[in-house]
Amino acid sequence: MKTILVTGGSGFLGSHLCARLLKDGNKVICVDNNYTGRMCNIEDLLDNPNFKFILHDICNPLEVSEKLDQIYNLACPASPPAYQGKHSVETTKTCVLGALNMLELARRNNAVILQSSTSEVYGEPLVHPQVENYRGNVNPNGIRACYDEGKRCAESLFCDYYRHFGVEVKIIRIFNTYGPNMNPDDGRVVSNFVCQALQGKDITIYGSGDQTRSFCYVDDLIEAMVRMMNSEKGFIGPVNTGNPNETSVKKFAELVLQKIGGPSKIVHKELPADDPTVRQPDISLARQKLNWSPQVSLDEGLDKTIAYFKKQLKL
Ligand code: UDP
């Protein structure tokens, strides 16, 4: 049994990770400030004697009484509408100060620490599909910069803690992921389209809808995360984790409409600034080092996600 701390543990990915780690027989300490995390995501875990929840903002240092074996650093708003605008400064602080505080905690505990980085480090990619050694094309002062540059800085901190202090670090770059426990109001494309269609509202495509994303089902992503954490010593990544199955936003809207039916029509709204035109992970490294590849098709994953949102919306 390991003692494992998960920051962002009541969020979308964090809540799935906590459940998985408990199922594997570990002790789990879940840390979240519940800015975008939600207690309903972890309510089934609260009675488990091996689970503990701490309400805490990782921008502030954290001390725990338990000796930690592993830390997963997931805390950060991840939806563009959640990290842009009035919360942009907190987003950068969470990425940078949060990473520093968690790296210090890992150092004191001699724990392995995994950073949830992002495909956003590639910005508007000029290499497609994206490989890990592509250095990206990020606008350093645009509306996405708080997240993109924050996550880039966190990667830099992780590598320096590895080089200078010998902390065992692991970095994954997460591409678009979807599934149960997403917040219906988070403003991302999967939650928006599915909830709009379920409620018979118009489906809002931003821009032409020709921009592409590659959607990974949450269970696949969690498997990659756990494999990376437990990968061979000295392998720090970064490793792309996502599903290479690329689709346009327009095609995705059509798929959602075809599955849900109803009176919804497609409408077009303005494309937000710096919205990446294409995105697809090259997962050769994950295949090779983690023996991992996604198993859940968009068809199957979307059905499970639709069932979840139906319940959330009480339909
Ligand atoms: N998008 C859209 N309609 C929506 C929400 C998002 O057309 O209601 C588009 C968005 O402009 C982007 C893509 O869908 O091109 C994915 O957006 P999301 O916010 O899910 O994540 P991102 O990949 O941009 O971080």
Residues whose N, C-alpha, C, O or C-beta is under 5 A from the ligand:
A	BS01	UDP	P80 G187 R188 V189 V190 N192 T204 I205 Y206 Q211 V249 D275 P276
